[in-house]
Amino acid sequence: MLELESINHVALIGNLVQQMCVYLVVAYLLSKTPLFAPLMQVTVRLPDKLVCYLVFSAFCIMGTYLGFQIEGAIANTRAIGAVLGGIFGGPVVGLGVGLTGGLHRYFMGGFTASACAVSTTMEGLIGGLLHYYLMRQHRAQDLLSPAIAFGATMVAEMLQMFVLLIMAKPFDQATRLVAHIALPMILTNSCGAALIMRLILDRREMMEKYSIAFSAKALRIAERSVGILSLGFNEKNCTKLAHIIREDTGVGAVAITDTDKLLGFVGLGADHHIPGQTISSPHTFRAIHYNEVVYADGAIVPYCCSVSKECKLGSCLVIPLRDEENRVFGTIKLYEPKSKFFSSLNRTLGEGIARLLSSQVLSGKIEEQKRLLAQSEIKLLQAQINPHFIYNTLDNIRYLIPADPQRAQQLIGRFIGILRYSINNTKHNVTVREDLKYLQDYLVIQSTRFGANFSYEMDIDDACMEFIIPKLLLQPLLENSIKYGFQKKPCIHIRVRGWLGEDALYFTVEDNGGGVDETMLEQLRDILRSDEVNIEHNGLQNINRRIWLGYGGDSGLTIDSAEGEGFTVKLKLRRGGR
């Protein structure tokens, strides 16, 4: 036990900072466990409130045990647990945490036992009332503010010192105690609460960044579901799709609706959510009517099954499906049971899935309106692009996330732009400027993948930019240069040129790869002239046929190469087309 006369503020602050560091280590370790998940969310339901109570009550008790005995009193960091318990859990949890920590301190004895029991209870209640106020003001995000945690804990500690002066006897001893411990305890408890809140906030931000990288799951769903909705937006196809989405997301249930009825339902509650039923959920009506994402967590936004009171589902995320004019034509709904936490990853993933489904439905409608030949050739070209490219890009992003998060985020943005451009089937002809934007994103991603072994230059005249060309015209040529060039050389340079002639638009794609011999060159030229599909070199053949169908005459591809000296493809697009 320390004597008051032997204590100085600097030494006591140092001791309390050591105790605060123990808090931070414990909090960091807890952040790696599922117990921490409720703390990273603004909404805390009843099971999560219990977790919150247990965690912060343990913090309170730990703060008391690790404190420093000073003439029947204890200098401690107990307030951190009490205030944060209230901020996260609300008034009831805050009162419970404070009361638990206060009773524990009371039974340890000392002339400040009663005062500390009362003040600790009040500290928990202060945090809880702050939670209540911010939620009523619709400022839920401020609950995770380190500045607010600092201020609330400072006020709570000042109140504790006031209670000590009033309740602790003898008064002279209480006065001397407060004079020695007030400043160190106020500073360390306030800073400790802010640092723990900062840790929680950083953990949440990291999880949100990872949720941005939902591409792997979304692409897997897209891969498995491709072509399903293009066959029709009906009960059979929607049920198939709901099965795929539930398997890959792991949510409790998945539903797909149009604007009138349920088209597909898989998971918990399938016994009473029957496809063909008229929509009765107010959350679904709201999503359709207001064209907005609706999240009913079961706590702040109540959720109740509109079909059965015995339903085990406890939360619901409703995302509108939109057409090319941003009009709602249906919804996708993700559910979780009452016993399970709705992760932010699944919320983000759900919105991505909705965009993919919307694109698929629109693609199906367009396919019905287009000529079979033209559509099939575009689909074949897109199928050539995606499998080669997607998984390599995802690998690059996966390795970049821990090393360079900002660059990874930029790469994800470019990748999403490529996917949106290639999946969108509303336009089959675009301006040169639009296709070059897609091409630039593609080349940046390839540069990231191959590093110093890959370089490129683009020299496109401004006069070409508004010229209308078939979508995805140049990218397959670049892909061929990369694919076959690296087979023979370790370093590849590609040059893309474009200019407007008197009668036609011209492009050349040149690389310094290994090229081909004269025999192979003649075979490739024969393939370009042939009407028979060549599986191995269908990329060049498809481009040539698309140009001929759109522009006729002498439009098309010409190729030139010499073994060891690279490969050159020249495109000619006659002005005016057919």
N, C-alpha and C positions, 0 to 999 in steps of 0.2 A: 504494500500500500504506500502510495506516495504522499508526502506532506505538501500542503499548499505552498509553503514558503520555498520549497525546493523546485517549484515548477515555473518555467518561463514559457511564454506563448510560442516561441519558435520551436522549442523542444516538443511541446505538446502537439503542435501542428504536424511536426515530423512523424510523431508516433501515430497520429490519426490518419495521416496520409498513407502510412504503411498498411493500416487496417483497411483503408479505402481501396488500396491496390489488391488486397485479398478479395474484396467484393468484385472488382473488375475481372479478376481471373476466374472466379466462380461464374460470373455472368457470361464471360466468353465461352466457358466450357458448356454452360447450359444452352448457349446459342446454337450449338452443334446437335442438340437433341430435339425431338418433337415437342417437348414441353415449352419450347420457346416460340413455337408457331403462333399461338393465340396472342402473344405480346406484340407481334409485328402487325396485327390487324386492329383496326379501329373498333370494329364490332366484336364484343366478347359475350358469348352466350353462356348459359348456366354451367355446362361442364367445364368451359374454359374459365369461368369465374372461380370455380373450385381450384383449378390449377393455379390461377393467379394468386388466390388466397394462400395456398400452401407454399408457393415459391417465395413470396414476399414476407410471409410470417417467418419462414426460415431465415431470411435476410435479417429481420428484426432481432431474432434470437441470437444469430451469429454476431451481430453488431454489439449486443450486450456482452456476450461471452468474451469477445476479443477486446473489450474496452479496458480502460486503465483505472484501477481503484485509487480513489483520492479521498481519504478521510470520510469513508462511509458513502461516497458518491462514485459514479462511474462515468468517465469521459468516453463517449462512444459515437458510433455512426449508425445508430438504430433508426434514426429518422429517415434514412435513405429508403429502407424497406417499407416503412409506414406510408410515406408520401407517395412513392411510386405505386404501391399496392392500390391506393385510392385512385390515382390518375388512370391506371389501366383498368381497374375493375369496377369503379363507380363507388357511390356512397356506402352501400352495404358491404362490399369487399373491403373498402378502406377502413370502415369501422371495425370489421372483423379482424383485419391485420393489426390495426392499432391496439385493439383490446387484447389480442393474443400477446403481442410484444409487451404491452403494458403490464399484464398480469405476470408474465414471466419475470419482468424486472421487479415487480412488487415482492414476489416471493424470494428474491435474492437479498432483500433487506437493505438497511441503511437509512439514514435520516432523510434521504430524498426519495425513498421507495414510493410513497403515495403520490408525490408530485410527479414523478416520472411516469407512473402508471396512467395518471390523468392526461398528462401532456402527450404521451405517445398515442393514446386513443384519439386525442384531438388532432394530432398530426395526420393520422390515417383519414380522419373525417375531412380535413382540409383538402387533401388530395382527391377524395371522393366527390366533394362538392364542386371542386374545379372541373372534374370529369363531367358532372351533371350540367354545369353551366355551359361549357364549351359544346356539348352535344345539343343542348337546347338552342344555342346560337348557330347551329350548323357549321361549326368550326372543328369538326372531328379530327382533321389532319393536324391541328395545333397541339393535340394531346401528345404527339411525338416530338414536340419542339424541345431541344435541350435548354433553351433560354427560359421557357415556361417552367420546366422542371427545376431549374436553378432558382428562379424567383419563388416558386411555391415552397420549396424546401427551406429557403432563407426565412420566409415569413413564418413557417412552422417552427423552426428552431428559435426564432425570436420569441414566439409565443411560449415555447417551452421554458426559456429563461425567465419570462414573466411569471409563469406558473410556479417555478421553483422559488422565486422571491416571495410569492404569496403563501404557498403551502408548506415549504420546508422550514422546520424549526430545529435549533434556534435561528432567529432571523439574521444575527450577525455572521454566523457561520455560512448561511445560505448566500449572503451578500458577498462574502469573500470568495466563495466557490464560483458564483456567477461571474465575478470580475476576472477570475483566472481562466475559466473554461469557455466563456461565451463566444469570444472571437474565434478561437480555434475550431470549436464545434460548428459554428455557423458556416464558416468558410469551407471546411472539409466535407460536411454533409451536403452543402449546396453544390459544390464542385463534383462530388461523388455521384449525386443524382443526375447532374447534367451529363457526366461522362458515360454513365450506364445508359442513359437515354440516347446519347450519341452512338453508342455501340449497337443498341437495338435498331436505331434508324439506319445505320450503315449496313447492318445485316438485312434489313428490309429492302434497301436500295439495291443491294447485291442480288437478292432474290428476284427483284423486279427486272434487273438486267438479264438474269438468266431466263426469266419468263419471256423476254423479247426474243431470245434464241429458242423459240418453240418450233423452229423450222423442221427439225427432224421428225417430230410427231405429225405436224401438219402435212409434210410432204409424203409421209408414209400413208396417211389417210387419203391424200390426193391420189397417190399411186394405186391404192387398193380400190378406190371408188371411181376412178376415171371411167367415163362412159356410162355409168349407171343412170344418172339423172338425164343424160342426153337421150335416153330411151323413153323418157316421159316422167313428169312430176306427179307420180301416182302412188297408191298405197303399197304396191309390190316393191317398187324401186326404193321408196323412202324407208321401208322396213329393212331392206338389205343394207342400206346406207347407215341406218341407226345402229345395226349390229356392228358394223365396222368401226364407227365412231366410239361406241361404248367399249369395245375391245381395246382400242388404242389409247383411250383417255383414262379408263378405269373409274369413271363416274358411276353414281348409283343407277341412273337411268337416262335415256336419250329419247326425245320426242321431236318429230318434224310435222309441221302443220302448213296448210295453206291459209288463206284469210278467213275460212269458214269452218273447217273441220280438221280433226287429227288424221294424219296420213300414215304415220309410223310411230311405234312406241316399243322400246326394248328396255328391260331391267326391272327394278323394284316397282311394284304397282301395276305390272302388266295385266294383272287379273281384273282390274277395273278401268284402266286406261285403254280403251279398245279403239283401234283404227276405224274411222268412219263416224265417230262421235262428233257432235257439234262442239265447237270451242266454248268453254264455260269459265276458264280461268281469267280473273281480272288482270293479272300480270301480262298474259298473252294479248288481251284486248288493248292494254296500254301500249305495249311494244308495237302492235300493228297500227294503232290509231296515231300515235305520236312519232312513229319511226325512230325509236330509241331503244337502247339496250336497257333491260330491266333486271335488276338483281334483288331478289328477296332472300335475305339471309336467315329469316326466321326469328330475328331479334329486333333490330332497328326497323327493318321492313318486314312485317309479319308475313309468313307463308302458311297457307292452309289449303290442302287439296280440295278442289271444288267438286270432286266426284265422290270421295269416300272419306269419312272422318277417321277411319282406321288406317289410312295410308301412312307408310313408314317414311315417306319423303319429307325432309325438313327445310330444304333450301332449293332455290331455283334460279337459273340464269336464262333469260329469254333474249335471243338475238334476232333481229329482223333479217330476212332475206330480201335483197333489193335488186331491181332490174336496172337496165342501162340508164333509165331516167330517174333513178333513186326512189322509185316507188316500191312499197312493200308488197310482195306477192306470197309471203309465208314467213315462218319462223323456225328456228332450231332451238330446242330447249334442253339444257343440261341440268340434271338433278343430283343432289346428294342426300343421303338419309339423315335423320335427326342426330345420329350419333357420330357423324363425320364432318370434319372441317372442310370447307370449300376453298381449295387452294387458289392463290392468285394466278398460278401457272395455268390451271384449267380455265379460269376466266379469260385470260389472254388467248389461250388456245381456242376457246369457243368462238371468239370473235374472228380469229383467223379462219376457222372452219366455215363459218357463215359466209365469209368472202369467197372461199373456194367453191362452196355449194352454189352460191349465186352465179359465179362464173360458169359452173357446169350447166346449170339450168339455161342460162342465156346461150351458151354454146349449142345446146340441144335445139333451141328454138331457131337459131340461125342456120344450123345444119339442115333443118327441114325446108328452108327457103332457098338454099344454094344448090347449084348444080353438083351432082355426085362426084364428078371427076375433079373439079376444082377443089372441092372440100377434102376429098381423100388425099390429094397431093399435098395440101397444106398440113393435114394431120400427120402424114408420113414425114414431112419435114420437121415438124415439132417433135415427133417421137425420136427423130435422129438427134435433136439438140439435147433434150433433157437428160436421158440416162447417162450420157458421157460426162455431163457437166455438173449436175446437181450434187452428187455425192462427194466429188472432189472439192467443191466449194464448201460444203458443210464441214468437211475435214479441216479445211483451212480456217474456217470460223472457229471451230472447236479448239484448235491450237492457239489461235490469236486471243481468245477471251481472257485467259489468265495472264498472257504476256503483254498485250496491248488492247485493253478493253475499248478504247475510243476508236481505234482502227477497225476492230472487229464490228463495232456498231455501224461504222460507215460502210463496211463491206456488206453487212446484212441489209442496209438500205439499198445498196446497188443490186443485191441479189433479189430482193423483193421487187424492185423495179423491173428486172429481167423477167421474173416469173409473171408479174402482172401483164407485161407486154406480150409475152409468148402465149399465155393462157387466154388472154382476151381475144375472142373471135369476132368481135363486133365490126372490125375493120380488116379487110384483106389487102387493101392498098393504102399506103401511107406516103408522106413526104420524105424526101431524102433526109431532111433535118431530124424527123422522128426516128428513122431507122438508125441514123448515126448516133443518136443519144443512147439507144439500146446497145449499139456496137461498142461505144466508148465504155459503158458499164462492163460489158463482157471482157474487153481487153484489160481493164483495170484489175478485174478478178483474176484473169490468167496471169497478169504480171505479178500479182501477190503470190500465186501458186508457184511460179517458176523462178521468181526473183531475178537475179542478174543474168540468168540464162535466156531470158526472153525480153525482147524490145520491139517496139513498133513505131511507126510514124503514119500520120494521116494527112493527106494533101487533097482536100476537096474544094473546088472552086465555089465561091459564094453563089454563083449563077445557078448552081445545081440544086440548091437547098429546097426549093419549093416544087421541084419536079416530083410527080407521082410515080412511085415504083411499087412492085409487090413487096409485101411485108416479109421480113426475115430473108432478104435477098443475099446479103453479103456474108452474114455470120457463118453459114456452112462452109464457105470457102476459107475463111480464117481457121475454122475448126479443122479442116483438112490439112492446112499448112502446118498447124501445130501438131496434129496427130502423126502425120507422116514425116514431118521435118525432124522431130526429135528421135525418130527411129534410126536416123543416119547421122545426125549431128547433135552435139551437146548444147549448142547455143543457136537460137533462131531469131532472125530479124524479119519482120513483116512490114511491107509498105503498101498502103492503100491510097490510090489516086482516083480522082473523079473530075471530069470536065464535060462541058456542054459543047458539042460540035454543031455543025450547020444543020444536020439532019437527025442527030441522035444524041443520047446521053451515054457516056462511056465511063466504065470503071475498070481498073486493073488491081489485082491482088497479087503481089510478088513476094516470094520468100527466098531465103538463101539456104534452104534445106538440101537434102541429098539429091533431089530431082529424080527423074526416071530415064531409062535408056530409050532409044528410038523405037524398039519393039513395043514396049509398054505404052509409049506415047501414042502410037498408032492405034493400039487397042482402046485406049481411052477416047480417042477421037471417033472410033467406030461406035462406041457405046453412046456418045452424044448424038450421033446420027440415027441410032436405032430406036424403034418404038417399043421394043421388048424391055421389060423392067430388069435391070441388073442390080442384084441385092448388094453386092460389095461396094459399088460406086454409085448408089442411087442418089446421093447428095448432089453430085454434079449433074446427073441426068434430070433430076427433079427441077433444079434451077433452070436448066436449059429449056425444059418443056414449059414451065410456067412463063418464062419470057416469051417463048414462041406463041403460046396461047394468048397472052395479053397484048403482044406487040406485032406479031406476024412478020412477014417479009424475011429480011436477012438478020433479024434480031436474034440474039442468043449468045452462047459462049464460044470462045476460041481459046485453046490452050497451047502452051509452048514450054519445053523443058529440055534440059541436058543433064545427063547423069553427073552428079557432084556439083552442079551449078545452080540448083534451085528450080522453082516451079512458078509459072506465071499464068494467070487466068484473066482474060479480057472479056468484059461484058459489053454488049451493045444493045441499047433499048431505043428503038426507032421512035421519034417524036410523033405524038398523036395516037399511038397504039393502033389497035384494029379498028 
